[in-house]
Amino acid sequence: MDASIAAILLLDGVTNGAVYALLALALVMVFAVTRVIFIPQGEFVAFGTLTLGMLQAGQVPGTVWLLAVMAAAVAVLDAAADLRRGAPGVRVLGRAAATLAAPLAVCAFAWWIAPAKPALPLAVLLTLALVTPMGPLLYRLGYQSLADASVLVLLIVSVGVHFALTGLGLLFFGAEGYRTPPFWDARFVVGALTLSGQTVIVFAASIALILALWLFFGRTLTGKALAATAVNRTGARLMGISTAGAGRISFTMAAFIGALSGLLIGPTTTVYYDSGFLIGLKGFVAAVFAGLASYPLAAVGAIGVGILESFGSFWASAFKEVIVFTAILPVLLWRSLIDRHVEEE
């Protein structure tokens, strides 16, 4: 291996690591706020790529039907809970209408515009509008009633949700994979390296989103409420912060980050309905580097995972996944030695 090949592999690793960093940040945020190890994070990545690919092909994406089904399920669940509490019928119907209005409106627009093959900017916005609402709906369906359960129980639920979403992905998207068009076809030569426009967009989008998250948590009241919930759920509840609302917001942001990651990674690889698991798992490896607690360390760990994957694929392409996931073992050993152990009641 000469210096030029090493530089190319390094650039490829950092590019992939930038996407993994977004997923790692989402995993750290969800775990900090809700104590959920969010294994289905990768499914949002796959749904984002597949939705954009189907829109570009002039097909109605499976996300339309999946979002409609999830919204209807949440509306029924909320209506049943309101009726058990003796709420008046007008309130029950109003809450159901509020739950269904926005998702069904987005679904109807996507169903209407999809055969016309919308332009790429509109398709991107529509993809984000279809995938992002799945976050709070998923929290309501799978996690909200178990918010006070142990981390182990929430982990088991996450495994079940992952398998459910994978099966639904096969049902609504089919087994066909999609590779989306690049956002920018430009080429830039820097020494021995050639930067594609898509690589520049990946870096720009990742940096912009990380800065936006920093400003959100540091400068906004909602962000500070999420941070307070992450520090002490009981204390936040006593101060009037809705932990259920914090969970919905964190899942909404996780779904948005996952969909955006899918849009960024789609032009570089063909994505199938079950591809999100491996992609999300690499973000989880990066989050483990940070102990599921530190955003900067999660970003650094993600870059390391991307570089390790790139060089591993060069030296032993058949074992690149094994190399990446084996790297988590010494990190877990190191964490077990330095972290303070607390017995959970």
N, C-alpha and C positions, 0 to 999 in steps of 0.2 A: 504494500500500500504506500503510495507516494503522498506528498502534501496536498496535491490537487484533489485526489480522491477523498482524503480525510476531510478536506474543507467542504466538499460536496455532501458527504455523509453528515458532517456537523450541521450544515445548513438544513438538511432534510430532518435531522433529529430535533433541532430547535423549532422548526416549523410545526412538526407534529406535537412537540412539547407545549407549544403555545395553546393548541386546542385542548390538550390534556390538562393544562393549567386551569382553563375555564371550568372543566368538569370537576377538577379537584376542589376549586373554590366553592362550587355549588354543593359538593358533598360535605365540605367542612361547615358551610353555612347551615345546611339542613340539619346536620348532626348537632351543631351548637344550639340551634333554636328548639329542635323537637326531639333530640336524642335518637333520631332514626338514621340508621346506616342505610342510605338510600340506594340500594342495589339497582332499582329500575331507572336510574339516571340515564343509562345508555339507551334505553328505549326511546326517550325523547330525541336523542341524536338520530336514531334510525328513522323515526317518524318524520323528523324535519327533512332529511334527505329524500325519503320516499315521497313525501307530499310535494316537494318542489319538482321532483322528477316526473311525477304523474301530471302535474299542472303543465309542465313544459311539453309533455306528450299529448296534451289535449284530453286527458282523462280526468274524471271526477276522483279525487284522491280518497283513499279509504278513511282518512282522518275526518272527513265530513260525517260519515256514518258513525264512526267511533265517538266523536265529540257529542253528536246528538244522543247516542245511547247513554253516555256517561251523564250528560246534563239531565236526561229524563230520569235516570236512576237516582240522582241526587235530589231532584224535585220530589219524587215519590218518597224517598227516605225522610226528607224534611217535613213533608205533609203528614206522614205517619207519626213523626215525633210531635208535631204541633197538635194533632188530633188527640194523642195520648195525654197531652198537657191540658186539653180542654180549650184550645184556642178557637176563636170564632172562625166560621167558614170564610169570611172575607179576607181575614189575615192569612189563612192557609193558601187561598187562591192567589193573593197578592205576592206572597213569598215564592210560590211556584212560578208565577209569571216572571218575577225578577230573576230567578235562577235560569229560566229557559230563554229569556228574551235575547240576550247578547249572543250566546252560543248558536242558537237557531238562526239568528240573522246572519252571522258569519257563514254558517253552513249553507244557507240558501244562496248567498252571494257566490260562494265558491262553486256550488252546483250549477249556477247560471253561467258563470264566466269561464269555467274550466274548458268546455269544448272550443272556445275561441282562442285557446293557447295564449294566455295573457303575457304581456311583456315581462321580462325578468324582474325589474324592480317591483311591479305589482305582484308577481308571483311570490317574491320573497316576503313582502309584507303580509300577503294572504297566508303564507305558510306559518309565519310567526303568530298570526291571529288565530289560526286553527289549533296549533300545538300548545301555545302558552296557557289557554284556559283549562287544559287538561290537568295542570298542576294542582290548583285548588280543588277541582272536582275529585281528583284522585285522593287528595288528603281527606276530603269529607267522606269518601267511600271506604277507604282502607285504614285510616290512621286516627281520625279525630276522636272516635269513641274509645281508642286505646291510648290516648295521649299520656296517661299516668301509669302505663304498664312499664315493665322493666325493659332494659335495652335488649335483652335476649328475646323477649316476646316480640318487640318491634322488629328485630332482625329477622325472626321467623316469618313475620307478616310481610316484610320486604321481599323475602325469597318467594313467597306465594304470589305477591303482586307482580314480581318479575316474570314468573311463568305464565300468569294470566295475561299480561300484556304481550308476551311473546306469542302466545296462542291467538290472541285477538289481532296481532299484527299479521300473522299468516292468514287469518280469516278475511281481514279487510284490505290487505295489500297484495296478497298472493305471494308465491315463491319467487317471482321475478325480481331481479335486482335492478337498481338504477344508479347511473352516474350523471350528476348534474353538470351543466355547462359552467365554465369558469366565469367569474364576475368581470375579469379584466384579462385580455389576451396579450398585454404588453410584455416585452422582454427587456431586461436590463443586465448588461454585462459589467461585472465588477471583478477585475482580475481574471482568475481562473473560474469564477462562479458566474452562473447565469440565473438571475432572479426573475421568476415569473410574476406577472401582475397579481395572480392569485396568492402567491406567497406574501407579497406586500400587503394585500388586503387582510390576510390572516393575522399578520403582525399588528396592523393598524387596528383591526377590530378587537383583538385580544387586549392590547394596551388601553384602548378607549373604554372597554367594558370594565377592566380592572380599576381604572381611574374613576369610572362612574360608581362602582361599588364602594370605593374608598370615600368618595364624596357622600354617597347615600348613607353609609353607616356613621360618618363623622359629622355631617352637616344637617341632616334632616331629622325631624321628630320621629317619623316612622322607623328610620334606621336605628335611632337610639333606643326605641322601644324594642326592636328585635335584639339589639345588643344586650339590653337589660334582661330580656327573657333568656338569652343564652347564658348569662351569668348566674341568674337565680330565678327559676320559674315561679316559685312560691312568692318571693318578694315582688316580682313584676306583677303577679296577679293581685297582691295586696295593694299595690300602687295604682290599680285600675287598668292595667294593660291586659288585654284579652290574649291569653295564650293560644286559644283557637285561631284568633285572627292572625297572630304572629305565625302560626303554622301554615295558614293559607297563603300568607304573603311569601314566606320562604319557599314553599312549593311552587308558587307562581314564578318566582325568580329562577328557581331551579329548572322549571320547564322552559322558560325563555332562553336560559343559557344553553340548555341541551339542544333546543331547536336551532339556535344560532350556531352552535358547534357543528351540528349536522349540515347546515348550509355551507360552512367553511370547509368541511372535510369532504363533502360530496364530490367536488370536481377532481379529487386526487385518488379516489378509490370507489369501487362499486359497492353499494350498500344494499344489504338484504334485510328482510324483516327481523332476523335474529343477529344482525351484525353489531347492534348496539351493546350487547353484553360485554364483548371483548374490549370495545372502545371505552365503555364506562369503567370496566375493571382496571384498565390502565390509569384512569383518573383516580380510582380508589387506591391503587398502589402509591400514587403521588400523595394522596391525602394521608395515607398511613405514615409516610415519611414525616409529616407534620403532626403526627399524633392526633389527627382529626381535630386540631385545635388552632393551628397557626396558619393564617392566610399566606404570609410571605414564604414560609417553609413549604407550604403546599405548592406554590408556584415554582419554587426552586426544585422540589422533588419531581414535578411534572416535566421540567426541562431535562432533568437527569434521566427520567424514564424514556423520553423521546430520543435522546442521544444514545442511550443503551439499546433501544430497539433498532435504531438506524445502523449502528455498528454491528449489532448482533445479526441483523439480516444480511450484512455483507459477509461476515465470517461464517455463519451457519444459518442460512435462511430457513431451513427446515425446523430449527429449534429457537427461532427468535422469540416466540411467545413464552417458551419455557425459560429462556434467559431472563426475560422481563419479570415474570412472576416469581422466579426463584430469588430474584433480588430482594423480595419482600422479607425473606426469612431472616437475614442478618439484621434488618431494620426492626423486625418484631423482637428479636433477641435483645437488641440494644435498648429498645423502648421498655422492655420488661425489666431491664436492670436499672434504668435511670428514673422511670416514672414511679410516682407514689401510688401504691395500690390501696384502693378503697373498696370495702365490702358494700355491695348494694343491698339494701333491705328489700 
